Amino acid sequence: MTISLPDLVEALLDGVRPLPIVIAGDPVLRNPAAPYDGQLTAAQLDRLVLAMRETMHAAPGVGLAAPQVGIPLRLAVLEDPAEVTDEIRAARVRVPLPFRVLVNPTYEPIGATHATFFEGCLSVPGWQAVVARHARVRLRGQDERGRELDEEVTGWPARIVQHETDHLDGTLYIDSAVTRSLTSTQAMAEHWSQPTPAAAGKALGFDWP
């Protein structure tokens, strides 16, 4: 018997907090999520968004997609206070991203420029790797109230948008990462906390533009 989406959400919300994060290997992370078209009541959606926000903060992370908590729905939450040094902020264009909800998001690149940096994922704990992302994208979709979104996003916020939207398509960052750059969280802290991956590329043997 297949459980309905509202029942699945209710069961999740009746469980532990923060919500358990699904780890790579679970099929829910590898299948395209269903478009949101009102399957939940407004109250259910609000409760799910709140629980996802709490879970993102607790992890901690800067984004969380619904499949990462076992809900196959095109929904994600994002927030990044960007509490980094001025040097990192300048190199990565990492600026604060206020809390927001994306419903049925899609993105398309604007221009051909890419930004290449280390990236991690709450569903792939303990590891990071270098990923080339579009430096600028056009984001479309809705917010949690159904208001249409159509905007340009740049810098680190564009990376977050791409990462979380990819989750909704069944894609993990490791699918497009530079394999030789794969680095444990411990090694990252000990060796590769520089603003760019240049030193890591030289030592680990991968190209960094």
N, C-alpha and C positions, 0 to 999 in steps of 0.2 A: 504494500500500500504506500503510495507516494504522499508525503506530507505537503500540505499547501504552504505557499510562501508566508501568508499571515500566521499560520500555526508555527512555522519554523522560526519566524521572528519572535513570536510570543515565548516559545520555548527557550530561545537564546536569552531574551531579556529577563526571564524568570530565573536564570542561572547565576553564576558567579560574576562578580565585577572586580577588576576590569575584565572585559570579555576575553576568552581564550583566543589567541592568534593562531591561525592555521599556518602550518609549516609546509614548505615546498615538498611535493610528493603527493599531496592531496589533490584529487581530480578537480575540486571546486576552483583551484587556482589555475587550471589549465583549460577550462571551458569558457567560451564567451558568456558573460552575464546577460541576463534578460533585461531588456529595456524596462524602465519604470513607467507604468502607465496607469497608476492609481491602484495598484494591487493592495496597498496598505491604507488604513485610515490616516487622517492627518495626525492623530494622537500617536498612532504606532510609528509613523515616520519620524515624528519629533523625538520619541523615546529612543528609537534606533540611532538617530543622529547624535543625541546626547551621549548614549552609551559608547558610540564609536569615538566621539571626541574625548571622553574620559579615558578610553583605552589607548588612544593615540598619545595623550599626555603622559599616561602611566608608563608607556613602553620604554623610553619616550621616542616619539617620531614626529615627522613633519607632515605626514599624510597617512591615510588608511582607507583602503577600498573595502566595500562590503564583502567581496569574496574572501578577504583575509580574516573575516570573523565567521565564515561559513555561509554567508547569504549571497546567493547568485543573482545579484541585482546591480544594475548600472548606477551605483551611488558611491561617492567618496567624500571624505572630509580632508581639509588641508589647513595647516596653520604653521607658520615658521616665525618665531620671534627674531631669528637671525642674530643671536647673541654671539658674535664672532669678532675677531680682531679686525681692525681697519684694513690690514694687509690682505686678509682672506676675503673680506667684503669686496675689495677692489678687484682682486683676481677673479673671483667667482661670480661677481655681480649678485652677491647674496644679500638681498634687501628684505626687510620684514614683509611677511605675507599674513595679513589678518585672517582670522578664522573664516572659512567659507565652505559651503556645501556644493558639490557638483552632482547634478542629476543628468544622466544620459550624455555625458561629455564626449566630444570628439575634438581632435586637433589636426591642424595641417601646418606644415612649415611655411614660414615667410622668409624668403631668401635662401641662400645656400650655406650660410655660416653655421658652423657647429661649435659647441663648447665641450671639452673633453676633461672629465674629472672623475675622481673616485665617487662611488655611489654604493649605498647599502640598502637593505630591505628587511623589514620586520619579519617577513616570512622566510628569510634566508639568514637566520641569526648567526653572528660570529664571523661574518665575512664581508669584505668589500671588494670592488673591482672597478676598473676604469671603463666608463661608458661615454661614447660620443653622442650628444643630444643636439637637437636643433636649438640654436641660440634664441630663436624667436618663433613663436607659433600663434596661430589664430585659434582661439578656444571658442567652441560653441556648445550649447546645451541649455540647461535650466538650473535654477537654484531650487531650494527645498520648498519654495512657495509657487513654483511653476513659472517664474519670470524668466524670460529668454535671456541667454547670455551670448554675446558675440563681441569678443574683445581680443586685443593683442596682448600677449604675455611674453616677457623677456627675462633673461638672466636666470638665476636660481629658481624663482617661481615657475618659469617655463619648464625647467627640469622636473619639478615636483608634479606639475600638471601632466607631463608626458608619462612619468613613472606610474602615477595612479590611474590614468586613463588606460595605459597598457595593461594594468591588472584586470581591467574590465573586459579586455579582449583575450584573456588567458595567456598573457605574455609576462615573463619575469625579466628583470634587468639582466640576469645572467645570460639570457638568450642573445644579447647583443654586446656583451662585455668583452674586453680584451682579455683573453684567457690567461696570458702570462702575468697579468697584473693582479690576479686573485690573491688577496691578502687577508690574513686573520685580523680581527679587531685588535688583538694584542700587538701584532706587528705594526699595524697602522699607527697605534698610539706611540709605539717605541721608535719608529723609523720614518713614517711617511705623513706626518701631520703638516707638511709644508702647504702653502696656498695652492700649488699646482702639483701635478704628478710627474714633473720633469725629473726630479732626483730618483723617484721610484722607477721611472722608465729606463734611466741609464743603468741602474743597479740590477733591475730584474729582467732587462732585455726586451722592452717593448717600445714601440714608437709613440711619441707624444708630440703633437704639432706645436 
